[in-house]
Amino acid sequence: MDQQQFPAAAGGGGGDDTTSYTYRLVLKLMSKRRTWVCLFILVYGLLLSCSWNLLQSILTWYTSSPSGSGGWQTAYASLMLGTVFGLISMAAALAVALPSMLITWITILVLLTFCGKPRRVLVVEGRKITLEIARFVARVLVKEGNLVAAICAVLWYFALFKTTHRAGDAQFQ
């Protein structure tokens, strides 16, 4: 019966061999830890590349603006740079935390299954657990992202303020 319904699984069906080989190759690659590490590095590289252009545009705006307009530009630029770094840190933390969240969720569902819970109860409990884990992770990410953003904003403010005053001192000499 299975050979009639699924000829590719039984070894028949000429063109499906390449599809099943590709599928097996993808599954084998995705089961390797180094593949996931490479994917994380790729995502971090893309994130850094996109944010680098944004950081450069913020710094270009800051350096091209007239220096006599006050400290609000320094505060605004440092706030924007801190926000970018906060968002990057949140994305990086989420990328690192996702696999462990998934393992935790699966472990809890397996333990509930071993306790003898019926399927309907498992579905309801699974939804509750998913919501609880998502809320907890969101709270932690926002808290850590805000902390990183605040620290980066203060550091950028002092760095920009110092470079602005050095450039201003050099003009008067």
PyMOL commands that place a pseudoatom at each C-alpha (Angstrom):
pseudoatom trace, name=CA, resn=MET, resi=1, chain=A, elem=C, hetatm=0, pos=[0.000, 0.000, 0.000]
pseudoatom trace, name=CA, resn=ASP, resi=2, chain=A, elem=C, hetatm=0, pos=[2.781, 2.408, 0.897]
pseudoatom trace, name=CA, resn=GLN, resi=3, chain=A, elem=C, hetatm=0, pos=[4.635, 1.701, -2.343]
pseudoatom trace, name=CA, resn=GLN, resi=4, chain=A, elem=C, hetatm=0, pos=[1.529, 2.566, -4.364]
pseudoatom trace, name=CA, resn=GLN, resi=5, chain=A, elem=C, hetatm=0, pos=[0.874, 5.848, -2.565]
pseudoatom trace, name=CA, resn=PHE, resi=6, chain=A, elem=C, hetatm=0, pos=[4.498, 6.970, -2.206]
pseudoatom trace, name=CA, resn=PRO, resi=7, chain=A, elem=C, hetatm=0, pos=[6.577, 5.649, -5.093]
pseudoatom trace, name=CA, resn=ALA, resi=8, chain=A, elem=C, hetatm=0, pos=[9.555, 7.912, -4.255]
pseudoatom trace, name=CA, resn=ALA, resi=9, chain=A, elem=C, hetatm=0, pos=[9.794, 6.392, -0.779]
pseudoatom trace, name=CA, resn=ALA, resi=10, chain=A, elem=C, hetatm=0, pos=[9.896, 2.893, -2.295]
pseudoatom trace, name=CA, resn=GLY, resi=11, chain=A, elem=C, hetatm=0, pos=[12.733, 3.808, -4.681]
pseudoatom trace, name=CA, resn=GLY, resi=12, chain=A, elem=C, hetatm=0, pos=[10.595, 4.226, -7.785]
pseudoatom trace, name=CA, resn=GLY, resi=13, chain=A, elem=C, hetatm=0, pos=[9.763, 7.363, -9.745]
pseudoatom trace, name=CA, resn=GLY, resi=14, chain=A, elem=C, hetatm=0, pos=[12.855, 8.406, -11.729]
pseudoatom trace, name=CA, resn=GLY, resi=15, chain=A, elem=C, hetatm=0, pos=[12.956, 12.225, -11.206]
pseudoatom trace, name=CA, resn=ASP, resi=16, chain=A, elem=C, hetatm=0, pos=[12.091, 12.084, -7.503]
pseudoatom trace, name=CA, resn=ASP, resi=17, chain=A, elem=C, hetatm=0, pos=[15.476, 10.590, -6.561]
pseudoatom trace, name=CA, resn=THR, resi=18, chain=A, elem=C, hetatm=0, pos=[17.203, 13.963, -6.884]
pseudoatom trace, name=CA, resn=THR, resi=19, chain=A, elem=C, hetatm=0, pos=[14.480, 15.596, -4.816]
pseudoatom trace, name=CA, resn=SER, resi=20, chain=A, elem=C, hetatm=0, pos=[14.764, 13.025, -2.062]
pseudoatom trace, name=CA, resn=TYR, resi=21, chain=A, elem=C, hetatm=0, pos=[18.581, 13.260, -2.181]
pseudoatom trace, name=CA, resn=THR, resi=22, chain=A, elem=C, hetatm=0, pos=[18.383, 17.054, -1.883]
pseudoatom trace, name=CA, resn=TYR, resi=23, chain=A, elem=C, hetatm=0, pos=[15.904, 16.743, 0.955]
pseudoatom trace, name=CA, resn=ARG, resi=24, chain=A, elem=C, hetatm=0, pos=[18.145, 14.274, 2.799]
pseudoatom trace, name=CA, resn=LEU, resi=25, chain=A, elem=C, hetatm=0, pos=[21.165, 16.508, 2.218]
pseudoatom trace, name=CA, resn=VAL, resi=26, chain=A, elem=C, hetatm=0, pos=[19.351, 19.544, 3.607]
pseudoatom trace, name=CA, resn=LEU, resi=27, chain=A, elem=C, hetatm=0, pos=[18.199, 17.563, 6.637]
pseudoatom trace, name=CA, resn=LYS, resi=28, chain=A, elem=C, hetatm=0, pos=[21.723, 16.281, 7.231]
pseudoatom trace, name=CA, resn=LEU, resi=29, chain=A, elem=C, hetatm=0, pos=[23.221, 19.765, 6.957]
pseudoatom trace, name=CA, resn=MET, resi=30, chain=A, elem=C, hetatm=0, pos=[20.617, 21.354, 9.228]
pseudoatom trace, name=CA, resn=SER, resi=31, chain=A, elem=C, hetatm=0, pos=[21.228, 18.731, 11.893]
pseudoatom trace, name=CA, resn=LYS, resi=32, chain=A, elem=C, hetatm=0, pos=[24.867, 19.796, 12.221]
pseudoatom trace, name=CA, resn=ARG, resi=33, chain=A, elem=C, hetatm=0, pos=[25.787, 22.312, 14.889]
pseudoatom trace, name=CA, resn=ARG, resi=34, chain=A, elem=C, hetatm=0, pos=[28.305, 24.081, 12.685]
pseudoatom trace, name=CA, resn=THR, resi=35, chain=A, elem=C, hetatm=0, pos=[25.564, 24.784, 10.136]
pseudoatom trace, name=CA, resn=TRP, resi=36, chain=A, elem=C, hetatm=0, pos=[23.593, 26.634, 12.778]
pseudoatom trace, name=CA, resn=VAL, resi=37, chain=A, elem=C, hetatm=0, pos=[26.712, 28.495, 13.870]
pseudoatom trace, name=CA, resn=CYS, resi=38, chain=A, elem=C, hetatm=0, pos=[27.319, 29.547, 10.262]
pseudoatom trace, name=CA, resn=LEU, resi=39, chain=A, elem=C, hetatm=0, pos=[23.713, 30.687, 9.948]
pseudoatom trace, name=CA, resn=PHE, resi=40, chain=A, elem=C, hetatm=0, pos=[24.047, 32.747, 13.136]
pseudoatom trace, name=CA, resn=ILE, resi=41, chain=A, elem=C, hetatm=0, pos=[27.270, 34.326, 11.869]
pseudoatom trace, name=CA, resn=LEU, resi=42, chain=A, elem=C, hetatm=0, pos=[25.568, 35.103, 8.568]
pseudoatom trace, name=CA, resn=VAL, resi=43, chain=A, elem=C, hetatm=0, pos=[22.619, 36.733, 10.343]
pseudoatom trace, name=CA, resn=TYR, resi=44, chain=A, elem=C, hetatm=0, pos=[24.945, 38.725, 12.620]
pseudoatom trace, name=CA, resn=GLY, resi=45, chain=A, elem=C, hetatm=0, pos=[26.951, 39.850, 9.593]
pseudoatom trace, name=CA, resn=LEU, resi=46, chain=A, elem=C, hetatm=0, pos=[23.823, 41.009, 7.794]
pseudoatom trace, name=CA, resn=LEU, resi=47, chain=A, elem=C, hetatm=0, pos=[22.608, 42.747, 10.940]
pseudoatom trace, name=CA, resn=LEU, resi=48, chain=A, elem=C, hetatm=0, pos=[25.942, 44.474, 11.412]
pseudoatom trace, name=CA, resn=SER, resi=49, chain=A, elem=C, hetatm=0, pos=[26.104, 45.477, 7.751]
pseudoatom trace, name=CA, resn=CYS, resi=50, chain=A, elem=C, hetatm=0, pos=[22.627, 47.007, 7.808]
pseudoatom trace, name=CA, resn=SER, resi=51, chain=A, elem=C, hetatm=0, pos=[23.243, 48.744, 11.103]
pseudoatom trace, name=CA, resn=TRP, resi=52, chain=A, elem=C, hetatm=0, pos=[26.657, 49.959, 9.988]
pseudoatom trace, name=CA, resn=ASN, resi=53, chain=A, elem=C, hetatm=0, pos=[25.056, 51.899, 7.123]
pseudoatom trace, name=CA, resn=LEU, resi=54, chain=A, elem=C, hetatm=0, pos=[22.550, 53.374, 9.568]
pseudoatom trace, name=CA, resn=LEU, resi=55, chain=A, elem=C, hetatm=0, pos=[25.307, 54.283, 12.011]
pseudoatom trace, name=CA, resn=GLN, resi=56, chain=A, elem=C, hetatm=0, pos=[27.314, 55.903, 9.238]
pseudoatom trace, name=CA, resn=SER, resi=57, chain=A, elem=C, hetatm=0, pos=[24.298, 57.944, 8.125]
pseudoatom trace, name=CA, resn=ILE, resi=58, chain=A, elem=C, hetatm=0, pos=[23.692, 59.143, 11.696]
pseudoatom trace, name=CA, resn=LEU, resi=59, chain=A, elem=C, hetatm=0, pos=[27.347, 60.127, 12.100]
pseudoatom trace, name=CA, resn=THR, resi=60, chain=A, elem=C, hetatm=0, pos=[27.367, 61.816, 8.678]
pseudoatom trace, name=CA, resn=TRP, resi=61, chain=A, elem=C, hetatm=0, pos=[24.295, 63.829, 9.665]
pseudoatom trace, name=CA, resn=TYR, resi=62, chain=A, elem=C, hetatm=0, pos=[25.972, 64.791, 12.932]
pseudoatom trace, name=CA, resn=THR, resi=63, chain=A, elem=C, hetatm=0, pos=[29.242, 65.903, 11.329]
pseudoatom trace, name=CA, resn=SER, resi=64, chain=A, elem=C, hetatm=0, pos=[27.555, 67.784, 8.480]
pseudoatom trace, name=CA, resn=SER, resi=65, chain=A, elem=C, hetatm=0, pos=[25.286, 69.830, 10.741]
pseudoatom trace, name=CA, resn=PRO, resi=66, chain=A, elem=C, hetatm=0, pos=[26.447, 73.298, 11.832]
pseudoatom trace, name=CA, resn=SER, resi=67, chain=A, elem=C, hetatm=0, pos=[28.373, 73.179, 15.096]
pseudoatom trace, name=CA, resn=GLY, resi=68, chain=A, elem=C, hetatm=0, pos=[26.869, 76.353, 16.510]
pseudoatom trace, name=CA, resn=SER, resi=69, chain=A, elem=C, hetatm=0, pos=[23.330, 74.980, 16.908]
pseudoatom trace, name=CA, resn=GLY, resi=70, chain=A, elem=C, hetatm=0, pos=[23.897, 73.685, 20.433]
pseudoatom trace, name=CA, resn=GLY, resi=71, chain=A, elem=C, hetatm=0, pos=[24.093, 70.406, 22.306]
pseudoatom trace, name=CA, resn=TRP, resi=72, chain=A, elem=C, hetatm=0, pos=[20.750, 69.079, 21.116]
pseudoatom trace, name=CA, resn=GLN, resi=73, chain=A, elem=C, hetatm=0, pos=[22.417, 67.554, 18.041]
pseudoatom trace, name=CA, resn=THR, resi=74, chain=A, elem=C, hetatm=0, pos=[24.858, 65.644, 20.215]
pseudoatom trace, name=CA, resn=ALA, resi=75, chain=A, elem=C, hetatm=0, pos=[22.029, 64.405, 22.417]
pseudoatom trace, name=CA, resn=TYR, resi=76, chain=A, elem=C, hetatm=0, pos=[19.897, 63.424, 19.411]
pseudoatom trace, name=CA, resn=ALA, resi=77, chain=A, elem=C, hetatm=0, pos=[22.755, 61.624, 17.636]
pseudoatom trace, name=CA, resn=SER, resi=78, chain=A, elem=C, hetatm=0, pos=[23.759, 59.755, 20.788]
pseudoatom trace, name=CA, resn=LEU, resi=79, chain=A, elem=C, hetatm=0, pos=[20.119, 58.788, 21.403]
pseudoatom trace, name=CA, resn=MET, resi=80, chain=A, elem=C, hetatm=0, pos=[19.798, 57.440, 17.865]
pseudoatom trace, name=CA, resn=LEU, resi=81, chain=A, elem=C, hetatm=0, pos=[23.087, 55.522, 18.101]
pseudoatom trace, name=CA, resn=GLY, resi=82, chain=A, elem=C, hetatm=0, pos=[22.092, 54.078, 21.479]
pseudoatom trace, name=CA, resn=THR, resi=83, chain=A, elem=C, hetatm=0, pos=[18.754, 52.983, 20.039]
pseudoatom trace, name=CA, resn=VAL, resi=84, chain=A, elem=C, hetatm=0, pos=[20.447, 51.218, 17.131]
pseudoatom trace, name=CA, resn=PHE, resi=85, chain=A, elem=C, hetatm=0, pos=[22.831, 49.387, 19.463]
pseudoatom trace, name=CA, resn=GLY, resi=86, chain=A, elem=C, hetatm=0, pos=[19.946, 48.462, 21.776]
pseudoatom trace, name=CA, resn=LEU, resi=87, chain=A, elem=C, hetatm=0, pos=[17.972, 46.972, 18.900]
pseudoatom trace, name=CA, resn=ILE, resi=88, chain=A, elem=C, hetatm=0, pos=[21.021, 45.072, 17.667]
pseudoatom trace, name=CA, resn=SER, resi=89, chain=A, elem=C, hetatm=0, pos=[21.629, 43.629, 21.128]
pseudoatom trace, name=CA, resn=MET, resi=90, chain=A, elem=C, hetatm=0, pos=[17.969, 42.580, 21.380]
pseudoatom trace, name=CA, resn=ALA, resi=91, chain=A, elem=C, hetatm=0, pos=[18.142, 40.835, 18.010]
pseudoatom trace, name=CA, resn=ALA, resi=92, chain=A, elem=C, hetatm=0, pos=[21.403, 39.112, 18.928]
pseudoatom trace, name=CA, resn=ALA, resi=93, chain=A, elem=C, hetatm=0, pos=[20.028, 37.964, 22.282]
pseudoatom trace, name=CA, resn=LEU, resi=94, chain=A, elem=C, hetatm=0, pos=[16.887, 36.642, 20.609]
pseudoatom trace, name=CA, resn=ALA, resi=95, chain=A, elem=C, hetatm=0, pos=[18.925, 34.725, 18.033]
pseudoatom trace, name=CA, resn=VAL, resi=96, chain=A, elem=C, hetatm=0, pos=[20.953, 33.111, 20.792]
pseudoatom trace, name=CA, resn=ALA, resi=97, chain=A, elem=C, hetatm=0, pos=[17.944, 32.420, 23.017]
pseudoatom trace, name=CA, resn=LEU, resi=98, chain=A, elem=C, hetatm=0, pos=[15.646, 30.874, 20.396]
pseudoatom trace, name=CA, resn=PRO, resi=99, chain=A, elem=C, hetatm=0, pos=[17.190, 27.386, 20.341]
pseudoatom trace, name=CA, resn=SER, resi=100, chain=A, elem=C, hetatm=0, pos=[17.183, 27.122, 24.136]
pseudoatom trace, name=CA, resn=MET, resi=101, chain=A, elem=C, hetatm=0, pos=[13.572, 28.371, 24.262]
pseudoatom trace, name=CA, resn=LEU, resi=102, chain=A, elem=C, hetatm=0, pos=[12.566, 25.691, 21.788]
pseudoatom trace, name=CA, resn=ILE, resi=103, chain=A, elem=C, hetatm=0, pos=[14.320, 22.966, 23.777]
pseudoatom trace, name=CA, resn=THR, resi=104, chain=A, elem=C, hetatm=0, pos=[12.677, 24.167, 26.993]
pseudoatom trace, name=CA, resn=TRP, resi=105, chain=A, elem=C, hetatm=0, pos=[9.248, 24.169, 25.362]
pseudoatom trace, name=CA, resn=ILE, resi=106, chain=A, elem=C, hetatm=0, pos=[9.718, 20.675, 23.930]
pseudoatom trace, name=CA, resn=THR, resi=107, chain=A, elem=C, hetatm=0, pos=[10.999, 19.349, 27.261]
pseudoatom trace, name=CA, resn=ILE, resi=108, chain=A, elem=C, hetatm=0, pos=[7.982, 20.682, 29.124]
pseudoatom trace, name=CA, resn=LEU, resi=109, chain=A, elem=C, hetatm=0, pos=[5.572, 19.174, 26.590]
pseudoatom trace, name=CA, resn=VAL, resi=110, chain=A, elem=C, hetatm=0, pos=[7.343, 15.810, 26.735]
pseudoatom trace, name=CA, resn=LEU, resi=111, chain=A, elem=C, hetatm=0, pos=[7.203, 15.822, 30.529]
pseudoatom trace, name=CA, resn=LEU, resi=112, chain=A, elem=C, hetatm=0, pos=[3.489, 16.628, 30.415]
pseudoatom trace, name=CA, resn=THR, resi=113, chain=A, elem=C, hetatm=0, pos=[3.013, 13.756, 27.966]
pseudoatom trace, name=CA, resn=PHE, resi=114, chain=A, elem=C, hetatm=0, pos=[4.820, 11.354, 30.288]
pseudoatom trace, name=CA, resn=CYS, resi=115, chain=A, elem=C, hetatm=0, pos=[2.557, 12.466, 33.129]
pseudoatom trace, name=CA, resn=GLY, resi=116, chain=A, elem=C, hetatm=0, pos=[-0.335, 10.977, 31.176]
pseudoatom trace, name=CA, resn=LYS, resi=117, chain=A, elem=C, hetatm=0, pos=[-2.081, 14.148, 30.000]
pseudoatom trace, name=CA, resn=PRO, resi=118, chain=A, elem=C, hetatm=0, pos=[-4.552, 13.659, 27.141]
pseudoatom trace, name=CA, resn=ARG, resi=119, chain=A, elem=C, hetatm=0, pos=[-3.862, 15.302, 23.765]
pseudoatom trace, name=CA, resn=ARG, resi=120, chain=A, elem=C, hetatm=0, pos=[-6.465, 18.044, 24.144]
pseudoatom trace, name=CA, resn=VAL, resi=121, chain=A, elem=C, hetatm=0, pos=[-5.058, 19.042, 27.508]
pseudoatom trace, name=CA, resn=LEU, resi=122, chain=A, elem=C, hetatm=0, pos=[-1.549, 19.024, 25.986]
pseudoatom trace, name=CA, resn=VAL, resi=123, chain=A, elem=C, hetatm=0, pos=[-2.650, 21.400, 23.233]
pseudoatom trace, name=CA, resn=VAL, resi=124, chain=A, elem=C, hetatm=0, pos=[-4.178, 23.804, 25.762]
pseudoatom trace, name=CA, resn=GLU, resi=125, chain=A, elem=C, hetatm=0, pos=[-1.175, 23.554, 28.083]
pseudoatom trace, name=CA, resn=GLY, resi=126, chain=A, elem=C, hetatm=0, pos=[1.192, 23.963, 25.134]
pseudoatom trace, name=CA, resn=ARG, resi=127, chain=A, elem=C, hetatm=0, pos=[-0.496, 27.207, 24.127]
pseudoatom trace, name=CA, resn=LYS, resi=128, chain=A, elem=C, hetatm=0, pos=[-0.312, 28.499, 27.681]
pseudoatom trace, name=CA, resn=ILE, resi=129, chain=A, elem=C, hetatm=0, pos=[3.352, 27.554, 27.978]
pseudoatom trace, name=CA, resn=THR, resi=130, chain=A, elem=C, hetatm=0, pos=[4.165, 29.150, 24.623]
pseudoatom trace, name=CA, resn=LEU, resi=131, chain=A, elem=C, hetatm=0, pos=[2.522, 32.413, 25.666]
pseudoatom trace, name=CA, resn=GLU, resi=132, chain=A, elem=C, hetatm=0, pos=[4.257, 32.394, 29.033]
pseudoatom trace, name=CA, resn=ILE, resi=133, chain=A, elem=C, hetatm=0, pos=[7.695, 31.734, 27.527]
pseudoatom trace, name=CA, resn=ALA, resi=134, chain=A, elem=C, hetatm=0, pos=[7.165, 34.398, 24.846]
pseudoatom trace, name=CA, resn=ARG, resi=135, chain=A, elem=C, hetatm=0, pos=[6.104, 37.002, 27.421]
pseudoatom trace, name=CA, resn=PHE, resi=136, chain=A, elem=C, hetatm=0, pos=[9.040, 36.225, 29.675]
pseudoatom trace, name=CA, resn=VAL, resi=137, chain=A, elem=C, hetatm=0, pos=[11.537, 36.413, 26.809]
pseudoatom trace, name=CA, resn=ALA, resi=138, chain=A, elem=C, hetatm=0, pos=[10.008, 39.661, 25.531]
pseudoatom trace, name=CA, resn=ARG, resi=139, chain=A, elem=C, hetatm=0, pos=[10.295, 41.230, 29.005]
pseudoatom trace, name=CA, resn=VAL, resi=140, chain=A, elem=C, hetatm=0, pos=[13.921, 40.173, 29.365]
pseudoatom trace, name=CA, resn=LEU, resi=141, chain=A, elem=C, hetatm=0, pos=[14.813, 41.312, 25.834]
pseudoatom trace, name=CA, resn=VAL, resi=142, chain=A, elem=C, hetatm=0, pos=[13.223, 44.725, 26.307]
pseudoatom trace, name=CA, resn=LYS, resi=143, chain=A, elem=C, hetatm=0, pos=[14.898, 45.169, 29.688]
pseudoatom trace, name=CA, resn=GLU, resi=144, chain=A, elem=C, hetatm=0, pos=[18.341, 44.196, 28.355]
pseudoatom trace, name=CA, resn=GLY, resi=145, chain=A, elem=C, hetatm=0, pos=[17.863, 46.179, 25.136]
pseudoatom trace, name=CA, resn=ASN, resi=146, chain=A, elem=C, hetatm=0, pos=[16.931, 49.296, 27.083]
pseudoatom trace, name=CA, resn=LEU, resi=147, chain=A, elem=C, hetatm=0, pos=[19.946, 48.876, 29.343]
pseudoatom trace, name=CA, resn=VAL, resi=148, chain=A, elem=C, hetatm=0, pos=[22.312, 48.507, 26.385]
pseudoatom trace, name=CA, resn=ALA, resi=149, chain=A, elem=C, hetatm=0, pos=[20.656, 51.437, 24.598]
pseudoatom trace, name=CA, resn=ALA, resi=150, chain=A, elem=C, hetatm=0, pos=[21.003, 53.681, 27.651]
pseudoatom trace, name=CA, resn=ILE, resi=151, chain=A, elem=C, hetatm=0, pos=[24.645, 52.760, 28.219]
pseudoatom trace, name=CA, resn=CYS, resi=152, chain=A, elem=C, hetatm=0, pos=[25.501, 53.225, 24.532]
pseudoatom trace, name=CA, resn=ALA, resi=153, chain=A, elem=C, hetatm=0, pos=[23.634, 56.540, 24.367]
pseudoatom trace, name=CA, resn=VAL, resi=154, chain=A, elem=C, hetatm=0, pos=[25.575, 57.916, 27.343]
pseudoatom trace, name=CA, resn=LEU, resi=155, chain=A, elem=C, hetatm=0, pos=[28.896, 56.689, 25.957]
pseudoatom trace, name=CA, resn=TRP, resi=156, chain=A, elem=C, hetatm=0, pos=[28.142, 58.093, 22.497]
pseudoatom trace, name=CA, resn=TYR, resi=157, chain=A, elem=C, hetatm=0, pos=[27.086, 61.411, 24.028]
pseudoatom trace, name=CA, resn=PHE, resi=158, chain=A, elem=C, hetatm=0, pos=[30.401, 61.815, 25.823]
pseudoatom trace, name=CA, resn=ALA, resi=159, chain=A, elem=C, hetatm=0, pos=[32.361, 60.643, 22.763]
pseudoatom trace, name=CA, resn=LEU, resi=160, chain=A, elem=C, hetatm=0, pos=[30.555, 63.026, 20.408]
pseudoatom trace, name=CA, resn=PHE, resi=161, chain=A, elem=C, hetatm=0, pos=[30.653, 65.880, 22.910]
pseudoatom trace, name=CA, resn=LYS, resi=162, chain=A, elem=C, hetatm=0, pos=[34.396, 65.423, 23.395]
pseudoatom trace, name=CA, resn=THR, resi=163, chain=A, elem=C, hetatm=0, pos=[35.127, 65.322, 19.647]
pseudoatom trace, name=CA, resn=THR, resi=164, chain=A, elem=C, hetatm=0, pos=[32.926, 68.369, 19.063]
pseudoatom trace, name=CA, resn=HIS, resi=165, chain=A, elem=C, hetatm=0, pos=[34.738, 70.405, 21.694]
pseudoatom trace, name=CA, resn=ARG, resi=166, chain=A, elem=C, hetatm=0, pos=[38.160, 69.301, 20.427]
pseudoatom trace, name=CA, resn=ALA, resi=167, chain=A, elem=C, hetatm=0, pos=[37.195, 70.410, 16.917]
pseudoatom trace, name=CA, resn=GLY, resi=168, chain=A, elem=C, hetatm=0, pos=[35.853, 73.683, 18.335]
pseudoatom trace, name=CA, resn=ASP, resi=169, chain=A, elem=C, hetatm=0, pos=[39.076, 74.299, 20.297]
pseudoatom trace, name=CA, resn=ALA, resi=170, chain=A, elem=C, hetatm=0, pos=[41.162, 73.615, 17.189]
pseudoatom trace, name=CA, resn=GLN, resi=171, chain=A, elem=C, hetatm=0, pos=[39.182, 76.225, 15.237]
pseudoatom trace, name=CA, resn=PHE, resi=172, chain=A, elem=C, hetatm=0, pos=[39.894, 78.973, 17.760]
pseudoatom trace, name=CA, resn=GLN, resi=173, chain=A, elem=C, hetatm=0, pos=[43.651, 78.397, 17.889]
for i in range(1, 173): cmd.bond("trace and resi %d" % i, "trace and resi %d" % (i + 1))
show_as sticks, trace
zoom trace
